[in-house]
Each structure stands twice: as structure tokens, then as C-alpha cells.
Amino acid sequence: MGETCVPANPQRVVVLDTSPLDAALTLGFKPIGSTNLNDWLSYSEEQLDGITEIGSGDQPNVEAILRLQPDLILDCGRLDQQFYEQLSRIAPTVSNSMDKCGSLPEQGADISWKQGFLNFAEALGKTEEATQLLDQYHQRIREFQQQMGVGAASAKENRLKQTDVSLVAAYDDSTQPARIYLENSFMGSVVAEAGLLRPPAQQKDDWVMNLSFERLDLIDADVMFVVEFPPDSLKEIQPHPLWSQLNVVKQGRIYPVHYGTWVAERSLGGASRILDDLFKHLLEEKS
């Protein structure tokens, strides 16, 4: 929210969202405090050990933050001006806009979670490391595309042009049990950068589409990646008559993936783990 002066080598960093948490951990930096330390995150106990819970992203605990005596606070754009100024009196506060944390439709085609990652890295004094890690990520994208058949002599060998992918969240909700994550979502931007197609019904300039049972046909595709929240919530959808009619169900190409990675950890670490899943499910199934 303007300019701030951050320490050259911050040691006591507090993060107020899973996006800066993922960025910090990916850069080998463990914060001393974080919001949203829920059991649906994909990190190991060792990675989270020693990080103090300081409330939710919507309601950080100011008293808990003050007790930690941070020298830097990283936020993902949830703060209003008044709350930002309150935190800035505790420590320099760097607040990315939400679009640069890869979670709202304003993020656009430039996949702005990457810019958010670089912004957090700059605040942590780790720009060089961040650039190297992004270069490695881009190399893995190219490797995935090559193994999927990009540049093959025959068009039939290019699986990227023959595979449309549905990205679905299953919820324990009697009125809207499913959500499609579109290309402007974090996971949608990673899948798009990998070169995978989306079904025509999912080619919308938005980030999510909530569905009733009657519109389950819109989740059909060649391949479906499903996140479940809470766990096993897909079982609420499977008994519905429309479920068994889906082509992806008949083909048995439905892959449950980790909610934390695909939805919450909106930075380079999460993107890299999504790419791991693409390698695992789309290339290992071929072999």
C-alpha cells in the first residue's frame, strides 16, 4: 500500500496467508508465525514445526503477532488500509494484491502468482534464488510438454491436443456439491501453462463456477482432477444418476489430488506440486 523500508536480512517473519507461507517455505525460509495453519495443508510436520498459529487470513490475531516481535510481515492483499497501518506499526508490512497471489479473477493471463512470488522473494532478500527456482519450474513445464508429445511428427502423438482436463472441487453441500476451477484460478493457470486443454463448457473468463447436481454434466472431460473438502466429499456426488453417465467416469480417469496443494498453496511450491501430479497421472498412466 505504497512504499515501505524492509530489513536487508529479515529473521523474524510473519505471514498472513498460505501464499506467502508457500513462497517462504519454497525459498527455504521458515516464518515464525502464520495464519491458516490448518490440517488440509500439504506440508510436513517438520516444515511447520516451530511456526506459531496467529489466526486466520481474514482475522489475524494482532496481539499474537505483537508478541512474536517480527521484523517483517507478508500479506496477500486481505488487509484494509486501517489494519495495514496497524500492522505496519509492529513491523514493515508488504502486501501483495490478491491477484498477485493467484486467487481472484483479476490475475489475468500473465499468471500473476509468479509476480507475487518474486515480490515476496524480494522482501525476503532472496530474489536470485527465486529467479533460479522459476527457471527450473519453466524447464519442467517444457519437459512435461515434450513428454506429452509436443513437436511429435504425428498429430496423434501430441497428447496435449487430445486431452481436455476438468478441475473440480467436491463439497459436502446438498445444493452446490461441485465447483469447477476455471483458467483464471491458481490451479487453472498452472494447468493452462502446462498446455492442457479445458472442455468447452469450462472455457470461461472467470475463476470458479459453482454447480448444482443438475449441472454435473459440465464437469465431464477426458481427465478429471478432484480436490475434496472435507475429505471423502466426492462420495456425496457419486450416487447421483448423472455421475455414472459421465465419460470421464466410464473411462476411469478421475484422480483425487491434495486440496492444500491445488487450492491453498498459491505460489511456486504449490505450482510445482501440481506439476508433479500432472507428470504422475498423465504420463505414468501412459506407461
C-alpha positions as CSV (number, residue, x, y, z in Angstrom):
1,M,0.0,0.0,0.0
2,G,2.7,2.4,-1.1
3,E,6.4,2.2,-0.1
4,T,8.0,0.6,3.0
5,C,11.5,0.0,4.1
6,V,12.2,-3.6,4.9
7,P,15.3,-5.1,6.7
8,A,18.1,-6.3,4.4
9,N,18.1,-9.8,6.0
10,P,14.8,-10.3,7.9
11,Q,15.0,-13.0,10.5
12,R,11.6,-12.9,12.2
13,V,8.9,-13.0,9.5
14,V,5.2,-13.4,10.0
15,V,3.0,-14.4,7.0
16,L,-0.8,-13.8,6.8
17,D,-1.8,-16.2,4.1
18,T,-0.9,-19.6,2.6
19,S,0.5,-17.9,-0.5
20,P,3.4,-16.1,1.3
21,L,3.7,-19.1,3.6
22,D,4.3,-21.3,0.5
23,A,6.7,-18.7,-1.0
24,A,8.8,-18.5,2.1
25,L,9.0,-22.3,2.6
26,T,9.9,-22.8,-1.1
27,L,12.7,-20.3,-0.7
28,G,14.0,-22.2,2.4
29,F,12.8,-19.6,4.8
30,K,10.7,-20.7,7.8
31,P,8.4,-17.9,9.2
32,I,8.0,-17.6,12.9
33,G,4.2,-17.1,12.6
34,S,1.5,-17.8,10.1
35,T,-2.3,-17.7,9.7
36,N,-4.3,-20.7,8.3
37,L,-2.1,-23.5,9.7
38,N,-4.9,-26.0,9.0
39,D,-4.6,-29.7,8.7
40,W,-5.5,-29.5,5.0
41,L,-2.1,-28.1,4.1
42,S,0.3,-30.5,2.3
43,Y,3.4,-29.5,4.3
44,S,5.1,-32.0,6.6
45,E,5.2,-31.6,10.3
46,E,8.9,-30.8,10.1
47,Q,8.2,-27.9,7.7
48,L,5.6,-26.4,10.0
49,D,7.3,-27.2,13.3
50,G,8.1,-24.0,15.2
51,I,5.7,-21.8,13.3
52,T,3.1,-20.2,15.6
53,E,-0.5,-20.1,14.6
54,I,-1.7,-16.5,14.5
55,G,-5.4,-16.8,13.5
56,S,-7.0,-16.8,10.0
57,G,-6.2,-14.8,7.0
58,D,-9.4,-12.8,7.4
59,Q,-8.8,-12.3,11.1
60,P,-5.1,-12.3,12.1
61,N,-4.5,-12.1,15.8
62,V,-2.8,-8.7,16.3
63,E,-1.8,-9.5,19.9
64,A,-0.2,-12.8,18.9
65,I,1.7,-11.0,16.1
66,L,2.9,-8.4,18.5
67,R,4.2,-11.0,21.0
68,L,6.3,-12.6,18.2
69,Q,8.1,-9.3,17.6
70,P,8.5,-9.7,13.8
71,D,10.8,-7.7,11.7
72,L,8.7,-8.2,8.6
73,I,5.1,-9.1,7.8
74,L,4.0,-10.5,4.5
75,D,0.3,-10.3,3.4
76,C,-1.7,-11.4,0.4
77,G,-3.9,-8.4,0.0
78,R,-6.6,-9.1,2.5
79,L,-5.8,-6.1,4.7
80,D,-7.8,-2.9,4.6
81,Q,-5.9,0.4,5.0
82,Q,-6.6,0.8,8.7
83,F,-5.5,-2.8,9.5
84,Y,-2.4,-2.4,7.3
85,E,-1.3,0.7,9.2
86,Q,-1.9,-1.1,12.5
87,L,0.4,-3.9,11.4
88,S,2.9,-1.5,10.0
89,R,3.4,0.0,13.4
90,I,4.5,-3.5,14.6
91,A,6.8,-4.2,11.6
92,P,7.3,-3.3,7.9
93,T,4.4,-4.9,6.1
94,V,4.5,-6.0,2.4
95,S,1.0,-6.6,1.0
96,N,0.6,-8.1,-2.4
97,S,-2.7,-7.5,-4.2
98,M,-4.8,-10.7,-4.2
99,D,-4.5,-11.1,-8.0
100,K,-0.7,-11.5,-7.5
101,C,-1.4,-14.3,-5.0
102,G,-3.2,-16.3,-7.7
103,S,-6.7,-16.4,-6.2
104,L,-9.0,-13.9,-7.9
105,P,-10.2,-13.5,-11.5
106,E,-8.2,-10.2,-11.9
107,Q,-5.0,-12.1,-12.1
108,G,-5.1,-12.2,-15.9
109,A,-3.1,-14.2,-18.4
110,D,0.3,-13.3,-17.1
111,I,-0.1,-15.9,-14.3
112,S,0.5,-13.3,-11.7
113,W,1.1,-15.6,-8.8
114,K,4.7,-15.6,-10.2
115,Q,5.0,-11.9,-9.7
116,G,3.6,-12.4,-6.2
117,F,6.3,-15.0,-5.6
118,L,9.0,-12.6,-6.8
119,N,7.6,-9.8,-4.7
120,F,7.8,-11.9,-1.5
121,A,11.3,-13.1,-2.5
122,E,12.5,-9.5,-2.9
123,A,11.1,-8.7,0.6
124,L,13.0,-11.7,2.0
125,G,16.2,-10.8,0.2
126,K,16.0,-13.9,-2.0
127,T,15.4,-12.6,-5.5
128,E,18.3,-14.5,-7.1
129,E,17.1,-17.8,-5.5
130,A,13.6,-17.1,-6.6
131,T,14.6,-16.5,-10.2
132,Q,16.6,-19.7,-10.3
133,L,13.6,-21.7,-8.9
134,L,11.3,-20.2,-11.5
135,D,13.7,-21.1,-14.3
136,Q,13.7,-24.7,-13.0
137,Y,9.9,-24.7,-12.9
138,H,9.7,-23.4,-16.5
139,Q,12.2,-26.2,-17.6
140,R,9.9,-28.8,-16.0
141,I,6.9,-27.3,-17.9
142,R,8.9,-27.8,-21.2
143,E,9.8,-31.4,-20.1
144,F,6.1,-32.2,-19.5
145,Q,5.0,-30.8,-22.8
146,Q,7.7,-32.7,-24.7
147,Q,6.8,-36.0,-22.9
148,M,3.1,-35.3,-23.8
149,G,4.1,-35.2,-27.4
150,V,4.6,-31.5,-28.3
151,G,6.7,-31.4,-31.5
152,A,5.8,-35.0,-32.4
153,A,5.8,-35.9,-36.1
154,S,2.3,-37.1,-36.0
155,A,-0.6,-35.0,-34.6
156,K,-2.0,-38.2,-33.0
157,E,1.1,-38.4,-30.8
158,N,0.5,-34.9,-29.3
159,R,-1.5,-35.8,-26.2
160,L,-1.7,-32.2,-25.1
161,K,-4.1,-31.5,-28.1
162,Q,-6.1,-34.7,-27.4
163,T,-6.6,-34.3,-23.6
164,D,-9.1,-31.9,-22.0
165,V,-8.9,-31.6,-18.3
166,S,-11.6,-30.8,-15.7
167,L,-10.6,-29.3,-12.4
168,V,-13.2,-30.0,-9.8
169,A,-13.7,-29.5,-6.1
170,A,-16.2,-31.7,-4.3
171,Y,-18.0,-30.3,-1.3
172,D,-20.4,-31.7,1.3
173,D,-23.2,-29.4,0.1
174,S,-26.7,-30.5,-0.8
175,T,-27.3,-27.5,-3.1
176,Q,-23.9,-26.9,-4.8
177,P,-21.8,-30.1,-4.3
178,A,-19.3,-29.3,-7.0
179,R,-17.1,-26.4,-8.1
180,I,-15.2,-26.1,-11.3
181,Y,-11.9,-24.1,-11.1
182,L,-11.5,-22.2,-14.4
183,E,-8.4,-20.9,-16.1
184,N,-8.2,-17.7,-14.0
185,S,-7.8,-19.7,-10.8
186,F,-4.4,-20.6,-9.5
187,M,-4.7,-24.3,-10.4
188,G,-6.3,-23.4,-13.7
189,S,-3.4,-21.1,-14.6
190,V,-0.8,-23.9,-13.9
191,V,-2.7,-26.4,-16.0
192,A,-3.1,-23.9,-18.8
193,E,0.7,-23.1,-18.8
194,A,1.3,-26.8,-19.0
195,G,-0.6,-26.7,-22.3
196,L,-3.6,-28.8,-21.4
197,L,-7.0,-28.1,-22.8
198,R,-10.2,-27.5,-21.0
199,P,-13.7,-28.8,-22.0
200,P,-15.7,-26.2,-24.0
201,A,-18.1,-25.6,-21.0
202,Q,-15.1,-24.7,-18.8
203,Q,-13.6,-22.2,-21.2
204,K,-14.8,-19.1,-19.4
205,D,-13.1,-15.9,-18.4
206,D,-13.6,-16.4,-14.7
207,W,-12.1,-18.3,-11.8
208,V,-14.8,-20.6,-10.5
209,M,-18.2,-22.0,-11.4
210,N,-20.4,-23.5,-8.7
211,L,-22.7,-26.3,-9.8
212,S,-25.9,-28.0,-8.6
213,F,-26.4,-31.7,-9.0
214,E,-28.4,-31.0,-12.2
215,R,-25.4,-29.5,-13.9
216,L,-22.9,-32.2,-13.2
217,D,-22.6,-32.7,-16.9
218,L,-20.4,-29.6,-17.0
219,I,-17.6,-31.4,-15.1
220,D,-17.2,-34.1,-17.9
221,A,-13.8,-34.3,-19.7
222,D,-11.1,-36.8,-20.8
223,V,-9.4,-36.4,-17.4
224,M,-10.7,-35.1,-14.1
225,F,-8.6,-33.9,-11.1
226,V,-10.7,-33.7,-8.0
227,V,-10.0,-32.0,-4.7
228,E,-12.3,-32.9,-1.8
229,F,-13.3,-30.6,1.1
230,P,-13.9,-32.1,3.5
231,P,-12.2,-35.5,2.7
232,D,-14.4,-38.1,1.0
233,S,-16.9,-35.4,-0.1
234,L,-16.9,-36.9,-3.6
235,K,-19.0,-39.7,-2.1
236,E,-21.8,-37.3,-1.9
237,I,-21.8,-36.8,-5.7
238,Q,-21.1,-40.4,-6.9
239,P,-24.6,-41.9,-6.2
240,H,-26.3,-39.3,-8.4
241,P,-27.6,-40.8,-11.7
242,L,-25.7,-38.2,-13.8
243,W,-22.4,-39.2,-12.3
244,S,-22.4,-42.7,-13.9
245,Q,-23.2,-41.1,-17.3
246,L,-20.0,-39.0,-17.4
247,N,-17.5,-40.1,-20.0
248,V,-14.6,-39.5,-17.6
249,V,-16.3,-41.9,-15.1
250,K,-16.7,-44.6,-17.7
251,Q,-13.1,-44.2,-18.7
252,G,-11.9,-44.4,-15.1
253,R,-9.7,-41.3,-15.4
254,I,-10.6,-39.5,-12.2
255,Y,-7.6,-38.5,-10.0
256,P,-8.1,-37.2,-6.4
257,V,-5.4,-34.6,-5.6
258,H,-4.5,-32.7,-2.5
259,Y,-6.8,-29.7,-1.6
260,G,-4.0,-27.8,0.1
261,T,-1.7,-28.0,-2.9
262,W,-4.2,-27.3,-5.7
263,V,-6.3,-24.6,-3.9
264,A,-4.4,-23.0,-1.0
265,E,-0.7,-23.1,-1.6
266,R,-0.8,-20.5,-4.3
267,S,2.9,-19.9,-5.0
268,L,5.8,-21.7,-6.7
269,G,5.8,-24.7,-4.3
270,G,2.1,-25.4,-4.9
271,A,2.5,-24.9,-8.6
272,S,5.4,-27.4,-8.6
273,R,3.4,-30.0,-6.7
274,I,0.5,-29.6,-9.2
275,L,3.0,-30.2,-12.0
276,D,4.2,-33.3,-10.1
277,D,0.6,-34.6,-10.2
278,L,0.4,-33.9,-13.9
279,F,3.5,-35.9,-14.5
280,K,2.3,-38.7,-12.2
281,H,-1.2,-39.1,-13.6
282,L,-0.9,-38.2,-17.2
283,L,2.5,-39.7,-18.0
284,E,2.6,-42.6,-15.7
285,E,-0.8,-43.8,-16.9
286,K,0.6,-43.8,-20.5
287,S,3.4,-46.2,-19.4
